[in-house]
């Protein structure tokens, strides 16, 4: 078989394995707690408090995309006005600015959680 076919298959099998392990482990933990007589309401305690998960996801995604766009723009400016090569500048600046965007998004999400 070609490596071009094995890579996506391996990737999706890896993702499936991780998700399966997370859910099966969580299920075993809950069953063990229920067998010991712990009230099942403890599984719902953390859900009602704080900011909904989708809001945090949207904030982080927005800052990630803003950081990526800023990275592309800054890399364009750098390659236009300097003699640096495009091959190194674009990926490095995009990753740096995306990381900064995620860091700002994390801080913003933490501030949203403090407000509620």
C-alpha positions as protocol buffer text, in pm:
chain_id: "A"
residue {
  index: 1
  type: UNK
  ca { x: 0 y: 0 z: 0 }
}
residue {
  index: 2
  type: UNK
  ca { x: 104 y: 355 z: -60 }
}
residue {
  index: 3
  type: UNK
  ca { x: 195 y: 585 z: 226 }
}
residue {
  index: 4
  type: UNK
  ca { x: -57 y: 838 z: 95 }
}
residue {
  index: 5
  type: UNK
  ca { x: -339 y: 603 z: 190 }
}
residue {
  index: 6
  type: UNK
  ca { x: -194 y: 487 z: 522 }
}
residue {
  index: 7
  type: UNK
  ca { x: -145 y: 834 z: 668 }
}
residue {
  index: 8
  type: UNK
  ca { x: -512 y: 945 z: 664 }
}
residue {
  index: 9
  type: UNK
  ca { x: -632 y: 601 z: 776 }
}
residue {
  index: 10
  type: UNK
  ca { x: -385 y: 603 z: 1065 }
}
residue {
  index: 11
  type: UNK
  ca { x: -484 y: 957 z: 1158 }
}
residue {
  index: 12
  type: UNK
  ca { x: -856 y: 876 z: 1175 }
}
residue {
  index: 13
  type: UNK
  ca { x: -789 y: 551 z: 1366 }
}
residue {
  index: 14
  type: UNK
  ca { x: -581 y: 747 z: 1616 }
}
residue {
  index: 15
  type: UNK
  ca { x: -858 y: 1004 z: 1667 }
}
residue {
  index: 16
  type: UNK
  ca { x: -1116 y: 726 z: 1706 }
}
residue {
  index: 17
  type: UNK
  ca { x: -895 y: 547 z: 1959 }
}
residue {
  index: 18
  type: UNK
  ca { x: -848 y: 859 z: 2169 }
}
residue {
  index: 19
  type: UNK
  ca { x: -1220 y: 938 z: 2174 }
}
residue {
  index: 20
  type: UNK
  ca { x: -1305 y: 574 z: 2254 }
}
residue {
  index: 21
  type: UNK
  ca { x: -1058 y: 566 z: 2544 }
}
residue {
  index: 22
  type: UNK
  ca { x: -1195 y: 891 z: 2687 }
}
residue {
  index: 23
  type: UNK
  ca { x: -1557 y: 774 z: 2683 }
}
residue {
  index: 24
  type: UNK
  ca { x: -1489 y: 419 z: 2801 }
}
residue {
  index: 25
  type: UNK
  ca { x: -1270 y: 541 z: 3088 }
}
residue {
  index: 26
  type: UNK
  ca { x: -1527 y: 798 z: 3192 }
}
residue {
  index: 27
  type: UNK
  ca { x: -1799 y: 532 z: 3183 }
}
residue {
  index: 28
  type: UNK
  ca { x: -1592 y: 292 z: 3398 }
}
residue {
  index: 29
  type: UNK
  ca { x: -1520 y: 567 z: 3651 }
}
residue {
  index: 30
  type: UNK
  ca { x: -1887 y: 654 z: 3680 }
}
residue {
  index: 31
  type: UNK
  ca { x: -1991 y: 290 z: 3716 }
}
residue {
  index: 32
  type: UNK
  ca { x: -1731 y: 240 z: 3991 }
}
residue {
  index: 33
  type: UNK
  ca { x: -1861 y: 545 z: 4179 }
}
residue {
  index: 34
  type: UNK
  ca { x: -2221 y: 430 z: 4146 }
}
residue {
  index: 35
  type: UNK
  ca { x: -2126 y: 81 z: 4272 }
}
residue {
  index: 36
  type: UNK
  ca { x: -1972 y: 241 z: 4581 }
}
residue {
  index: 37
  type: UNK
  ca { x: -2301 y: 419 z: 4648 }
}
residue {
  index: 38
  type: UNK
  ca { x: -2204 y: 773 z: 4550 }
}
residue {
  index: 39
  type: UNK
  ca { x: -2496 y: 988 z: 4441 }
}
residue {
  index: 40
  type: UNK
  ca { x: -2517 y: 1028 z: 4062 }
}
residue {
  index: 41
  type: UNK
  ca { x: -2583 y: 1401 z: 4092 }
}
residue {
  index: 42
  type: UNK
  ca { x: -2207 y: 1467 z: 4127 }
}
residue {
  index: 43
  type: UNK
  ca { x: -2176 y: 1414 z: 3751 }
}
residue {
  index: 44
  type: UNK
  ca { x: -2392 y: 1720 z: 3686 }
}
residue {
  index: 45
  type: UNK
  ca { x: -2239 y: 1959 z: 3943 }
}
residue {
  index: 46
  type: UNK
  ca { x: -1982 y: 2132 z: 3725 }
}
residue {
  index: 47
  type: UNK
  ca { x: -2210 y: 2177 z: 3425 }
}
residue {
  index: 48
  type: UNK
  ca { x: -2430 y: 2461 z: 3553 }
}
residue {
  index: 49
  type: UNK
  ca { x: -2155 y: 2687 z: 3683 }
}
residue {
  index: 50
  type: UNK
  ca { x: -1941 y: 2916 z: 3471 }
}
residue {
  index: 51
  type: UNK
  ca { x: -1947 y: 3016 z: 3109 }
}
residue {
  index: 52
  type: UNK
  ca { x: -2088 y: 2768 z: 2856 }
}
residue {
  index: 53
  type: UNK
  ca { x: -1822 y: 2573 z: 2670 }
}
residue {
  index: 54
  type: UNK
  ca { x: -1938 y: 2693 z: 2329 }
}
residue {
  index: 55
  type: UNK
  ca { x: -1871 y: 3056 z: 2424 }
}
residue {
  index: 56
  type: UNK
  ca { x: -1516 y: 2977 z: 2529 }
}
residue {
  index: 57
  type: UNK
  ca { x: -1465 y: 2780 z: 2207 }
}
residue {
  index: 58
  type: UNK
  ca { x: -1596 y: 3067 z: 1994 }
}
residue {
  index: 59
  type: UNK
  ca { x: -1375 y: 3322 z: 2175 }
}
residue {
  index: 60
  type: UNK
  ca { x: -1063 y: 3106 z: 2133 }
}
residue {
  index: 61
  type: UNK
  ca { x: -1145 y: 3032 z: 1768 }
}
residue {
  index: 62
  type: UNK
  ca { x: -1200 y: 3400 z: 1697 }
}
residue {
  index: 63
  type: UNK
  ca { x: -866 y: 3500 z: 1848 }
}
residue {
  index: 64
  type: UNK
  ca { x: -693 y: 3213 z: 1668 }
}
residue {
  index: 65
  type: UNK
  ca { x: -829 y: 3330 z: 1332 }
}
residue {
  index: 66
  type: UNK
  ca { x: -746 y: 3693 z: 1409 }
}
residue {
  index: 67
  type: UNK
  ca { x: -393 y: 3589 z: 1502 }
}
residue {
  index: 68
  type: UNK
  ca { x: -357 y: 3385 z: 1183 }
}
residue {
  index: 69
  type: UNK
  ca { x: -479 y: 3675 z: 971 }
}
residue {
  index: 70
  type: UNK
  ca { x: -245 y: 3916 z: 1146 }
}
residue {
  index: 71
  type: UNK
  ca { x: 37 y: 3666 z: 1095 }
}
residue {
  index: 72
  type: UNK
  ca { x: -26 y: 3653 z: 720 }
}
residue {
  index: 73
  type: UNK
  ca { x: -39 y: 4033 z: 703 }
}
residue {
  index: 74
  type: UNK
  ca { x: 280 y: 4082 z: 904 }
}
residue {
  index: 75
  type: UNK
  ca { x: 460 y: 3813 z: 702 }
}
residue {
  index: 76
  type: UNK
  ca { x: 354 y: 3991 z: 381 }
}
residue {
  index: 77
  type: UNK
  ca { x: 492 y: 4319 z: 514 }
}
residue {
  index: 78
  type: UNK
  ca { x: 818 y: 4154 z: 622 }
}
residue {
  index: 79
  type: UNK
  ca { x: 874 y: 3980 z: 288 }
}
residue {
  index: 80
  type: UNK
  ca { x: 783 y: 4294 z: 94 }
}
residue {
  index: 81
  type: UNK
  ca { x: 1017 y: 4531 z: 274 }
}
residue {
  index: 82
  type: UNK
  ca { x: 1308 y: 4296 z: 354 }
}
residue {
  index: 83
  type: UNK
  ca { x: 1512 y: 4043 z: 161 }
}
residue {
  index: 84
  type: UNK
  ca { x: 1404 y: 3748 z: 378 }
}
residue {
  index: 85
  type: UNK
  ca { x: 1275 y: 3439 z: 199 }
}
residue {
  index: 86
  type: UNK
  ca { x: 903 y: 3361 z: 196 }
}
residue {
  index: 87
  type: UNK
  ca { x: 957 y: 2995 z: 284 }
}
residue {
  index: 88
  type: UNK
  ca { x: 1070 y: 3070 z: 639 }
}
residue {
  index: 89
  type: UNK
  ca { x: 885 y: 3391 z: 717 }
}
residue {
  index: 90
  type: UNK
  ca { x: 525 y: 3292 z: 644 }
}
residue {
  index: 91
  type: UNK
  ca { x: 495 y: 2977 z: 859 }
}
residue {
  index: 92
  type: UNK
  ca { x: 694 y: 3120 z: 1148 }
}
residue {
  index: 93
  type: UNK
  ca { x: 502 y: 3447 z: 1172 }
}
residue {
  index: 94
  type: UNK
  ca { x: 165 y: 3273 z: 1124 }
}
residue {
  index: 95
  type: UNK
  ca { x: 240 y: 3024 z: 1404 }
}
residue {
  index: 96
  type: UNK
  ca { x: 373 y: 3295 z: 1634 }
}
residue {
  index: 97
  type: UNK
  ca { x: 72 y: 3520 z: 1584 }
}
residue {
  index: 98
  type: UNK
  ca { x: -172 y: 3228 z: 1614 }
}
residue {
  index: 99
  type: UNK
  ca { x: -8 y: 3136 z: 1943 }
}
residue {
  index: 100
  type: UNK
  ca { x: -39 y: 3494 z: 2063 }
}
residue {
  index: 101
  type: UNK
  ca { x: -404 y: 3488 z: 1956 }
}
residue {
  index: 102
  type: UNK
  ca { x: -467 y: 3170 z: 2154 }
}
residue {
  index: 103
  type: UNK
  ca { x: -292 y: 3320 z: 2455 }
}
residue {
  index: 104
  type: UNK
  ca { x: -511 y: 3631 z: 2438 }
}
residue {
  index: 105
  type: UNK
  ca { x: -818 y: 3410 z: 2388 }
}
residue {
  index: 106
  type: UNK
  ca { x: -726 y: 3209 z: 2697 }
}
residue {
  index: 107
  type: UNK
  ca { x: -697 y: 3527 z: 2901 }
}
residue {
  index: 108
  type: UNK
  ca { x: -1029 y: 3654 z: 2769 }
}
residue {
  index: 109
  type: UNK
  ca { x: -1201 y: 3322 z: 2843 }
}
residue {
  index: 110
  type: UNK
  ca { x: -1057 y: 3329 z: 3194 }
}
residue {
  index: 111
  type: UNK
  ca { x: -1193 y: 3682 z: 3241 }
}
residue {
  index: 112
  type: UNK
  ca { x: -1536 y: 3568 z: 3115 }
}
residue {
  index: 113
  type: UNK
  ca { x: -1532 y: 3288 z: 3369 }
}
residue {
  index: 114
  type: UNK
  ca { x: -1445 y: 3532 z: 3651 }
}
residue {
  index: 115
  type: UNK
  ca { x: -1742 y: 3754 z: 3562 }
}
residue {
  index: 116
  type: UNK
  ca { x: -1991 y: 3473 z: 3611 }
}
